[in-house]
Amino acid sequence: MLRSEIGGKVDKDQRGKQPVKASKRTCQYRNAAQACTHPTFGNWSNSQQCYLRREEPQPPFSDPRWQGHTEGSVWACVREQGFDQGRHLVTKWVWLPGEPDTVVTDPLTLAYRAVAAMQLREPVVKSAPGVGQIGLVNMPVWLWVEKSENTWGPISRDASVPGLTVTATAQVKAVDWSMGDGKTVRCEGAGTAYQKSFGIKPSPDCGYLYRKTSRDQNDCQYKVGATARWDITWRSTLGDTGQLSMTRVGATQLRIGEAVPVLVDPDGAQAAAPKTPAAC
């Protein structure tokens, strides 16, 4: 549901103090009430009479939309026009020297803006055996992801409008691995990076055993996906709190073969080699 106005709120901790009054702000288009937020077009600006969304990435300064400026930002200005069957979207671009006068009524809108500022990325997937190597059926496969602020967390960002700030904090809580053979593995942590000194031990926290080769797969490799599940909490300066969830997906490929027995003739003669399927 889209809300179209904002009112004041008194925090419990402010009892006995003079509350700060927030002026009631409404969104209007030609004196008619207008939803203040739109999930695609952004937030409503009464002065521009449209929804404003900052262009990302910003166009080069040579673009005429900058109107000769080199500071500020270029915004997409979108509104609906017409009625019934003739209703359509009209978009223009405007340059603004600072933040627009958009009316943000819902702290959740600011929470999403704070999350967008985090620029959360897909996990950087690692495995042993790795890309270009061949693993074996029934031998341990180690799985892990590299940790950085925007691929694992924790990461925090703020988003503000006059009188209201929301702080959001995100952290990956689990990674779901799709192993390409129809099976999945959930790892609660990032996993342990493999080292040669570990030998053929299984991973202590994130591993897998393939039961058949990847010979019948496209390119003779299992397509492996790693879905990082982000838990996000947010809090506003008005005391509102909430939780969000988000996923980012990374991928790799694993080639799995099988050990081929070598026949040895006890009399020293050359033994017949076993028939093996065509190599990938």
ZADO-1210 file (C-alpha; in nm, 4 decimals, padded with zeros to 6 digits):
<atoms>
<atom x="00.0000" y="00.0000" z="00.0000" code="MET" pos="1"/>
<atom x="00.1304" y="00.3456" z="-00.0880" code="LEU" pos="2"/>
<atom x="00.0960" y="00.6115" z="00.1794" code="ARG" pos="3"/>
<atom x="00.0611" y="00.9771" z="00.0926" code="SER" pos="4"/>
<atom x="00.1332" y="01.1788" z="00.4063" code="GLU" pos="5"/>
<atom x="00.3618" y="01.1980" z="00.7074" code="ILE" pos="6"/>
<atom x="00.2802" y="01.3060" z="01.0590" code="GLY" pos="7"/>
<atom x="00.4704" y="01.3599" z="01.3808" code="GLY" pos="8"/>
<atom x="00.5511" y="01.0841" z="01.6304" code="LYS" pos="9"/>
<atom x="00.6591" y="01.1015" z="01.9952" code="VAL" pos="10"/>
<atom x="00.9243" y="00.8546" z="02.1110" code="ASP" pos="11"/>
<atom x="00.8602" y="00.6880" z="02.4462" code="LYS" pos="12"/>
<atom x="01.1993" y="00.8093" z="02.5634" code="ASP" pos="13"/>
<atom x="01.0928" y="01.1704" z="02.5006" code="GLN" pos="14"/>
<atom x="00.8118" y="01.1732" z="02.7613" code="ARG" pos="15"/>
<atom x="00.8258" y="01.4903" z="02.9700" code="GLY" pos="16"/>
<atom x="01.0014" y="01.6760" z="02.6902" code="LYS" pos="17"/>
<atom x="00.8484" y="01.9050" z="02.4351" code="GLN" pos="18"/>
<atom x="00.8018" y="01.6854" z="02.1252" code="PRO" pos="19"/>
<atom x="00.9476" y="01.7944" z="01.7969" code="VAL" pos="20"/>
<atom x="00.6570" y="01.8568" z="01.5650" code="LYS" pos="21"/>
<atom x="00.6810" y="01.7334" z="01.2085" code="ALA" pos="22"/>
<atom x="00.4784" y="01.9318" z="00.9630" code="SER" pos="23"/>
<atom x="00.2156" y="01.7313" z="00.7841" code="LYS" pos="24"/>
<atom x="00.3204" y="01.6908" z="00.4238" code="ARG" pos="25"/>
<atom x="00.0958" y="01.5647" z="00.1455" code="THR" pos="26"/>
<atom x="00.1673" y="01.4674" z="-00.2111" code="CYS" pos="27"/>
<atom x="-00.0494" y="01.6417" z="-00.4684" code="GLN" pos="28"/>
<atom x="-00.0833" y="01.6560" z="-00.8444" code="TYR" pos="29"/>
<atom x="-00.3049" y="01.9415" z="-00.9632" code="ARG" pos="30"/>
<atom x="-00.4597" y="01.9616" z="-00.6148" code="ASN" pos="31"/>
<atom x="-00.5457" y="01.5891" z="-00.6142" code="ALA" pos="32"/>
<atom x="-00.3935" y="01.3477" z="-00.3616" code="ALA" pos="33"/>
<atom x="-00.1026" y="01.1498" z="-00.5023" code="GLN" pos="34"/>
<atom x="00.0787" y="00.8450" z="-00.3636" code="ALA" pos="35"/>
<atom x="00.4109" y="00.9643" z="-00.2216" code="CYS" pos="36"/>
<atom x="00.6097" y="00.6564" z="-00.3207" code="THR" pos="37"/>
<atom x="00.6122" y="00.4334" z="-00.6262" code="HIS" pos="38"/>
<atom x="00.7993" y="00.0991" z="-00.6275" code="PRO" pos="39"/>
<atom x="00.9493" y="00.1676" z="-00.9713" code="THR" pos="40"/>
<atom x="00.9527" y="00.5427" z="-01.0303" code="PHE" pos="41"/>
<atom x="01.0722" y="00.6680" z="-00.6904" code="GLY" pos="42"/>
<atom x="00.9324" y="00.9377" z="-00.4608" code="ASN" pos="43"/>
<atom x="00.6934" y="01.2204" z="-00.5447" code="TRP" pos="44"/>
<atom x="00.8145" y="01.5801" z="-00.5754" code="SER" pos="45"/>
<atom x="00.5501" y="01.8483" z="-00.5354" code="ASN" pos="46"/>
<atom x="00.7712" y="02.1111" z="-00.6971" code="SER" pos="47"/>
<atom x="00.8499" y="01.8981" z="-01.0028" code="GLN" pos="48"/>
<atom x="00.5023" y="01.7359" z="-01.0092" code="GLN" pos="49"/>
<atom x="00.6451" y="01.3903" z="-01.0800" code="CYS" pos="50"/>
<atom x="00.8182" y="01.0903" z="-00.9257" code="TYR" pos="51"/>
<atom x="01.1941" y="01.1427" z="-00.9091" code="LEU" pos="52"/>
<atom x="01.4563" y="00.8706" z="-00.9424" code="ARG" pos="53"/>
<atom x="01.8290" y="00.9451" z="-00.9584" code="ARG" pos="54"/>
<atom x="01.9837" y="00.8177" z="-01.2811" code="GLU" pos="55"/>
<atom x="02.2314" y="00.5368" z="-01.2108" code="GLU" pos="56"/>
<atom x="02.4904" y="00.5563" z="-01.3470" code="PRO" pos="57"/>
<atom x="02.4907" y="00.9307" z="-01.3994" code="GLN" pos="58"/>
<atom x="02.5363" y="01.0387" z="-01.7639" code="PRO" pos="59"/>
<atom x="02.8671" y="01.1956" z="-01.8717" code="PRO" pos="60"/>
<atom x="02.8964" y="01.5716" z="-01.8242" code="PHE" pos="61"/>
<atom x="02.8788" y="01.6135" z="-02.2025" code="SER" pos="62"/>
<atom x="02.5168" y="01.4939" z="-02.1925" code="ASP" pos="63"/>
<atom x="02.2712" y="01.7835" z="-02.2475" code="PRO" pos="64"/>
<atom x="02.0683" y="01.6659" z="-01.9471" code="ARG" pos="65"/>
<atom x="02.3349" y="01.8244" z="-01.7253" code="TRP" pos="66"/>
<atom x="02.2405" y="02.1650" z="-01.8696" code="GLN" pos="67"/>
<atom x="02.6066" y="02.2655" z="-01.8541" code="GLY" pos="68"/>
<atom x="02.6478" y="02.1827" z="-01.4834" code="HIS" pos="69"/>
<atom x="02.9174" y="01.9603" z="-01.3316" code="THR" pos="70"/>
<atom x="02.7716" y="01.9272" z="-00.9819" code="GLU" pos="71"/>
<atom x="02.4458" y="01.7909" z="-00.8476" code="GLY" pos="72"/>
<atom x="02.2605" y="01.5020" z="-01.0152" code="SER" pos="73"/>
<atom x="02.0402" y="01.4147" z="-01.3101" code="VAL" pos="74"/>
<atom x="01.7008" y="01.2682" z="-01.2187" code="TRP" pos="75"/>
<atom x="01.4309" y="01.0868" z="-01.4157" code="ALA" pos="76"/>
<atom x="01.0990" y="01.2692" z="-01.3658" code="CYS" pos="77"/>
<atom x="00.8029" y="01.0349" z="-01.4313" code="VAL" pos="78"/>
<atom x="00.4276" y="01.0827" z="-01.4056" code="ARG" pos="79"/>
<atom x="00.1138" y="00.9348" z="-01.5523" code="GLU" pos="80"/>
<atom x="-00.1028" y="01.1355" z="-01.7862" code="GLN" pos="81"/>
<atom x="-00.4343" y="01.0703" z="-01.9564" code="GLY" pos="82"/>
<atom x="-00.7354" y="00.8742" z="-01.8429" code="PHE" pos="83"/>
<atom x="-00.8722" y="00.5219" z="-01.8853" code="ASP" pos="84"/>
<atom x="-00.7441" y="00.3665" z="-02.2091" code="GLN" pos="85"/>
<atom x="-00.5377" y="00.6731" z="-02.2901" code="GLY" pos="86"/>
<atom x="-00.3369" y="00.6611" z="-01.9676" code="ARG" pos="87"/>
<atom x="00.0377" y="00.6610" z="-02.0302" code="HIS" pos="88"/>
<atom x="00.3710" y="00.7482" z="-01.8712" code="LEU" pos="89"/>
<atom x="00.5586" y="01.0668" z="-01.9448" code="VAL" pos="90"/>
<atom x="00.9295" y="01.0868" z="-01.8596" code="THR" pos="91"/>
<atom x="01.1604" y="01.3850" z="-01.8676" code="LYS" pos="92"/>
<atom x="01.5010" y="01.4465" z="-01.7134" code="TRP" pos="93"/>
<atom x="01.5816" y="01.7245" z="-01.4709" code="VAL" pos="94"/>
<atom x="01.9046" y="01.8496" z="-01.3165" code="TRP" pos="95"/>
<atom x="01.8997" y="01.9308" z="-00.9455" code="LEU" pos="96"/>
<atom x="02.1828" y="02.0876" z="-00.7414" code="PRO" pos="97"/>
<atom x="02.1036" y="01.8783" z="-00.4312" code="GLY" pos="98"/>
<atom x="01.8480" y="01.6402" z="-00.2878" code="GLU" pos="99"/>
<atom x="01.4931" y="01.6914" z="-00.4185" code="PRO" pos="100"/>
<atom x="01.1886" y="01.7886" z="-00.2139" code="ASP" pos="101"/>
<atom x="01.0452" y="01.4373" z="-00.2382" code="THR" pos="102"/>
<atom x="00.8038" y="01.3326" z="00.0341" code="VAL" pos="103"/>
<atom x="00.9137" y="01.0083" z="00.1966" code="VAL" pos="104"/>
<atom x="00.6485" y="00.8990" z="00.4430" code="THR" pos="105"/>
<atom x="00.7534" y="00.5451" z="00.5191" code="ASP" pos="106"/>
<atom x="01.0804" y="00.4620" z="00.6994" code="PRO" pos="107"/>
<atom x="01.0789" y="00.1391" z="00.4978" code="LEU" pos="108"/>
<atom x="01.1405" y="00.3460" z="00.1858" code="THR" pos="109"/>
<atom x="01.4521" y="00.4906" z="00.3472" code="LEU" pos="110"/>
<atom x="01.5534" y="00.1418" z="00.4611" code="ALA" pos="111"/>
<atom x="01.5522" y="00.0211" z="00.1009" code="TYR" pos="112"/>
<atom x="01.7483" y="00.3301" z="00.0008" code="ARG" pos="113"/>
<atom x="02.0099" y="00.2491" z="00.2678" code="ALA" pos="114"/>
<atom x="02.0304" y="-00.1097" z="00.1435" code="VAL" pos="115"/>
<atom x="02.0766" y="00.0119" z="-00.2140" code="ALA" pos="116"/>
<atom x="02.3718" y="00.2214" z="-00.0947" code="ALA" pos="117"/>
<atom x="02.5395" y="-00.0973" z="00.0332" code="MET" pos="118"/>
<atom x="02.5776" y="-00.2285" z="-00.3241" code="GLN" pos="119"/>
<atom x="02.5537" y="-00.5888" z="-00.2076" code="LEU" pos="120"/>
<atom x="02.7333" y="-00.8247" z="-00.4468" code="ARG" pos="121"/>
<atom x="02.7089" y="-01.1908" z="-00.5400" code="GLU" pos="122"/>
<atom x="02.9318" y="-01.4246" z="-00.3381" code="PRO" pos="123"/>
<atom x="03.2817" y="-01.4947" z="-00.4681" code="VAL" pos="124"/>
<atom x="03.2648" y="-01.8739" z="-00.5000" code="VAL" pos="125"/>
<atom x="03.5648" y="-02.0967" z="-00.4297" code="LYS" pos="126"/>
<atom x="03.6021" y="-02.4746" z="-00.4267" code="SER" pos="127"/>
<atom x="03.8553" y="-02.7553" z="-00.4072" code="ALA" pos="128"/>
<atom x="03.8863" y="-02.9041" z="-00.6611" code="PRO" pos="129"/>
<atom x="03.8619" y="-02.5731" z="-00.8386" code="GLY" pos="130"/>
<atom x="03.7916" y="-02.4554" z="-01.1905" code="VAL" pos="131"/>
<atom x="04.0152" y="-02.6398" z="-01.4377" code="GLY" pos="132"/>
<atom x="04.0742" y="-02.9286" z="-01.1959" code="GLN" pos="133"/>
<atom x="03.9054" y="-03.2692" z="-01.1790" code="ILE" pos="134"/>
<atom x="03.7577" y="-03.4123" z="-00.8617" code="GLY" pos="135"/>
<atom x="03.6700" y="-03.7740" z="-00.7986" code="LEU" pos="136"/>
<atom x="03.3512" y="-03.9551" z="-00.7100" code="VAL" pos="137"/>
<atom x="03.3220" y="-04.0166" z="-00.3329" code="ASN" pos="138"/>
<atom x="03.6115" y="-03.7804" z="-00.2595" code="MET" pos="139"/>
<atom x="03.5538" y="-03.4642" z="-00.0512" code="PRO" pos="140"/>
<atom x="03.4712" y="-03.1384" z="-00.2257" code="VAL" pos="141"/>
<atom x="03.5419" y="-02.8242" z="-00.0224" code="TRP" pos="142"/>
<atom x="03.3169" y="-02.5219" z="-00.0687" code="LEU" pos="143"/>
<atom x="03.3629" y="-02.1665" z="00.0581" code="TRP" pos="144"/>
<atom x="03.3037" y="-01.8016" z="-00.0295" code="VAL" pos="145"/>
<atom x="03.5388" y="-01.5100" z="00.0187" code="GLU" pos="146"/>
<atom x="03.4425" y="-01.2517" z="00.2784" code="LYS" pos="147"/>
<atom x="03.4262" y="-00.8807" z="00.2060" code="SER" pos="148"/>
<atom x="03.2024" y="-00.6024" z="00.3302" code="GLU" pos="149"/>
<atom x="02.9565" y="-00.6131" z="00.0408" code="ASN" pos="150"/>
<atom x="02.9715" y="-00.9881" z="-00.0309" code="THR" pos="151"/>
<atom x="02.9414" y="-01.1107" z="00.3295" code="TRP" pos="152"/>
<atom x="02.9026" y="-00.8251" z="00.5765" code="GLY" pos="153"/>
<atom x="02.8465" y="-00.6923" z="00.8270" code="PRO" pos="154"/>
<atom x="02.7819" y="-00.3675" z="00.6448" code="ILE" pos="155"/>
<atom x="02.5824" y="-00.0606" z="00.7541" code="SER" pos="156"/>
<atom x="02.4562" y="00.2404" z="00.5628" code="ARG" pos="157"/>
<atom x="02.2284" y="00.5377" z="00.6404" code="ASP" pos="158"/>
<atom x="01.9608" y="00.7114" z="00.4368" code="ALA" pos="159"/>
<atom x="01.8050" y="01.0420" z="00.5408" code="SER" pos="160"/>
<atom x="01.5473" y="01.3054" z="00.4667" code="VAL" pos="161"/>
<atom x="01.4942" y="01.6157" z="00.6810" code="PRO" pos="162"/>
<atom x="01.3838" y="01.4976" z="01.0246" code="GLY" pos="163"/>
<atom x="01.4312" y="01.1253" z="00.9635" code="LEU" pos="164"/>
<atom x="01.7286" y="00.8903" z="00.9289" code="THR" pos="165"/>
<atom x="01.7234" y="00.5141" z="00.8846" code="VAL" pos="166"/>
<atom x="02.0275" y="00.2951" z="00.9527" code="THR" pos="167"/>
<atom x="02.0335" y="-00.0505" z="00.7951" code="ALA" pos="168"/>
<atom x="02.2789" y="-00.3306" z="00.8770" code="THR" pos="169"/>
<atom x="02.3199" y="-00.6438" z="00.6633" code="ALA" pos="170"/>
<atom x="02.4956" y="-00.9764" z="00.7213" code="GLN" pos="171"/>
<atom x="02.4926" y="-01.3068" z="00.5327" code="VAL" pos="172"/>
<atom x="02.3509" y="-01.5771" z="00.7605" code="LYS" pos="173"/>
<atom x="02.3716" y="-01.8815" z="00.5319" code="ALA" pos="174"/>
<atom x="02.4721" y="-01.9951" z="00.1846" code="VAL" pos="175"/>
<atom x="02.2619" y="-02.2490" z="-00.0039" code="ASP" pos="176"/>
<atom x="02.4694" y="-02.4490" z="-00.2504" code="TRP" pos="177"/>
<atom x="02.2993" y="-02.6093" z="-00.5514" code="SER" pos="178"/>
<atom x="02.5411" y="-02.8828" z="-00.6532" code="MET" pos="179"/>
<atom x="02.4158" y="-02.9456" z="-01.0069" code="GLY" pos="180"/>
<atom x="02.3184" y="-03.3081" z="-00.9434" code="ASP" pos="181"/>
<atom x="01.9801" y="-03.2252" z="-00.7919" code="GLY" pos="182"/>
<atom x="02.1116" y="-03.1972" z="-00.4352" code="LYS" pos="183"/>
<atom x="02.1562" y="-02.8882" z="-00.2178" code="THR" pos="184"/>
<atom x="02.3772" y="-02.8096" z="00.0801" code="VAL" pos="185"/>
<atom x="02.3167" y="-02.5329" z="00.3351" code="ARG" pos="186"/>
<atom x="02.6255" y="-02.3885" z="00.5022" code="CYS" pos="187"/>
<atom x="02.5654" y="-02.1594" z="00.7994" code="GLU" pos="188"/>
<atom x="02.9027" y="-01.9909" z="00.7569" code="GLY" pos="189"/>
<atom x="03.1327" y="-01.8901" z="00.4739" code="ALA" pos="190"/>
<atom x="03.3113" y="-02.2267" z="00.4771" code="GLY" pos="191"/>
<atom x="03.6798" y="-02.3056" z="00.5239" code="THR" pos="192"/>
<atom x="03.9360" y="-02.2343" z="00.2518" code="ALA" pos="193"/>
<atom x="04.1162" y="-02.5534" z="00.1485" code="TYR" pos="194"/>
<atom x="04.4910" y="-02.5927" z="00.2009" code="GLN" pos="195"/>
<atom x="04.7129" y="-02.8700" z="00.0649" code="LYS" pos="196"/>
<atom x="04.8063" y="-02.9728" z="00.4179" code="SER" pos="197"/>
<atom x="04.4448" y="-03.0860" z="00.4713" code="PHE" pos="198"/>
<atom x="04.4959" y="-03.3755" z="00.2296" code="GLY" pos="199"/>
<atom x="04.1758" y="-03.5669" z="00.1571" code="ILE" pos="200"/>
<atom x="03.9977" y="-03.4713" z="00.4781" code="LYS" pos="201"/>
<atom x="03.6386" y="-03.3513" z="00.4389" code="PRO" pos="202"/>
<atom x="03.5603" y="-02.9854" z="00.5040" code="SER" pos="203"/>
<atom x="03.4721" y="-02.9221" z="00.8695" code="PRO" pos="204"/>
<atom x="03.1811" y="-02.6914" z="00.7852" code="ASP" pos="205"/>
<atom x="03.0926" y="-02.6812" z="00.4146" code="CYS" pos="206"/>
<atom x="03.1570" y="-02.9735" z="00.1834" code="GLY" pos="207"/>
<atom x="03.0024" y="-03.2333" z="-00.0441" code="TYR" pos="208"/>
<atom x="03.0520" y="-03.5822" z="-00.1920" code="LEU" pos="209"/>
<atom x="02.9478" y="-03.6539" z="-00.5481" code="TYR" pos="210"/>
<atom x="02.8164" y="-04.0057" z="-00.6082" code="ARG" pos="211"/>
<atom x="02.8476" y="-04.0010" z="-00.9872" code="LYS" pos="212"/>
<atom x="03.0689" y="-03.8368" z="-01.2452" code="THR" pos="213"/>
<atom x="02.9793" y="-03.5251" z="-01.4395" code="SER" pos="214"/>
<atom x="03.0305" y="-03.7074" z="-01.7700" code="ARG" pos="215"/>
<atom x="02.6638" y="-03.6789" z="-01.8703" code="ASP" pos="216"/>
<atom x="02.6432" y="-03.3044" z="-01.7940" code="GLN" pos="217"/>
<atom x="02.6743" y="-03.0225" z="-02.0457" code="ASN" pos="218"/>
<atom x="03.0458" y="-02.9546" z="-02.0946" code="ASP" pos="219"/>
<atom x="03.1038" y="-03.2529" z="-01.8626" code="CYS" pos="220"/>
<atom x="03.0740" y="-03.0231" z="-01.5603" code="GLN" pos="221"/>
<atom x="02.8262" y="-02.9766" z="-01.2782" code="TYR" pos="222"/>
<atom x="02.6864" y="-02.6243" z="-01.2672" code="LYS" pos="223"/>
<atom x="02.7109" y="-02.5130" z="-00.9048" code="VAL" pos="224"/>
<atom x="02.5223" y="-02.2161" z="-00.7622" code="GLY" pos="225"/>
<atom x="02.5770" y="-02.0432" z="-00.4269" code="ALA" pos="226"/>
<atom x="02.2850" y="-01.8368" z="-00.2940" code="THR" pos="227"/>
<atom x="02.3911" y="-01.6003" z="-00.0155" code="ALA" pos="228"/>
<atom x="02.0978" y="-01.5164" z="00.2136" code="ARG" pos="229"/>
<atom x="02.1275" y="-01.1713" z="00.3672" code="TRP" pos="230"/>
<atom x="01.9525" y="-01.0776" z="00.6898" code="ASP" pos="231"/>
<atom x="01.8973" y="-00.7027" z="00.7130" code="ILE" pos="232"/>
<atom x="01.7803" y="-00.5053" z="01.0163" code="THR" pos="233"/>
<atom x="01.6955" y="-00.1371" z="01.0187" code="TRP" pos="234"/>
<atom x="01.6120" y="00.1306" z="01.2738" code="ARG" pos="235"/>
<atom x="01.4890" y="00.4861" z="01.2278" code="SER" pos="236"/>
<atom x="01.5559" y="00.7900" z="01.4438" code="THR" pos="237"/>
<atom x="01.1827" y="00.7857" z="01.5252" code="LEU" pos="238"/>
<atom x="01.2181" y="00.4419" z="01.6845" code="GLY" pos="239"/>
<atom x="01.0741" y="00.2331" z="01.4006" code="ASP" pos="240"/>
<atom x="01.2477" y="-00.0989" z="01.3370" code="THR" pos="241"/>
<atom x="01.2158" y="-00.3740" z="01.0817" code="GLY" pos="242"/>
<atom x="01.3767" y="-00.6673" z="00.9063" code="GLN" pos="243"/>
<atom x="01.4407" y="-00.7397" z="00.5399" code="LEU" pos="244"/>
<atom x="01.5884" y="-01.0323" z="00.3514" code="SER" pos="245"/>
<atom x="01.7739" y="-01.0432" z="00.0240" code="MET" pos="246"/>
<atom x="01.9655" y="-01.2969" z="-00.1836" code="THR" pos="247"/>
<atom x="02.2640" y="-01.2781" z="-00.4146" code="ARG" pos="248"/>
<atom x="02.3755" y="-01.5710" z="-00.6323" code="VAL" pos="249"/>
<atom x="02.7248" y="-01.6727" z="-00.7398" code="GLY" pos="250"/>
<atom x="02.8192" y="-01.9662" z="-00.9623" code="ALA" pos="251"/>
<atom x="03.0996" y="-02.1992" z="-01.0623" code="THR" pos="252"/>
<atom x="03.1466" y="-02.5325" z="-01.2406" code="GLN" pos="253"/>
<atom x="03.2955" y="-02.8583" z="-01.1158" code="LEU" pos="254"/>
<atom x="03.4239" y="-03.1510" z="-01.3189" code="ARG" pos="255"/>
<atom x="03.3988" y="-03.4852" z="-01.1395" code="ILE" pos="256"/>
<atom x="03.5605" y="-03.8029" z="-01.2707" code="GLY" pos="257"/>
<atom x="03.6338" y="-04.1447" z="-01.1292" code="GLU" pos="258"/>
<atom x="03.9502" y="-04.3315" z="-01.0454" code="ALA" pos="259"/>
<atom x="04.0484" y="-04.5872" z="-01.3160" code="VAL" pos="260"/>
<atom x="04.2044" y="-04.9113" z="-01.1878" code="PRO" pos="261"/>
<atom x="04.5369" y="-05.0235" z="-01.3375" code="VAL" pos="262"/>
<atom x="04.5704" y="-05.3967" z="-01.4110" code="LEU" pos="263"/>
<atom x="04.9075" y="-05.5548" z="-01.3337" code="VAL" pos="264"/>
<atom x="05.0014" y="-05.9035" z="-01.4663" code="ASP" pos="265"/>
<atom x="05.1825" y="-06.0927" z="-01.1874" code="PRO" pos="266"/>
<atom x="05.3896" y="-06.2778" z="-01.4527" code="ASP" pos="267"/>
<atom x="05.5198" y="-05.9518" z="-01.5926" code="GLY" pos="268"/>
<atom x="05.3277" y="-05.9634" z="-01.9182" code="ALA" pos="269"/>
<atom x="05.1372" y="-05.6587" z="-02.0308" code="GLN" pos="270"/>
<atom x="04.7805" y="-05.6749" z="-01.9073" code="ALA" pos="271"/>
<atom x="04.4827" y="-05.5655" z="-02.1128" code="ALA" pos="272"/>
<atom x="04.3702" y="-05.2163" z="-02.0227" code="ALA" pos="273"/>
<atom x="04.0085" y="-05.1896" z="-01.9073" code="PRO" pos="274"/>
<atom x="03.7618" y="-05.0294" z="-02.1415" code="LYS" pos="275"/>
<atom x="03.6779" y="-04.6774" z="-02.0357" code="THR" pos="276"/>
<atom x="03.4053" y="-04.4454" z="-02.1555" code="PRO" pos="277"/>
<atom x="03.4978" y="-04.1710" z="-02.3956" code="ALA" pos="278"/>
<atom x="03.6692" y="-03.8859" z="-02.2165" code="ALA" pos="279"/>
<atom x="03.4958" y="-03.5498" z="-02.1864" code="CYS" pos="280"/>
</atoms>
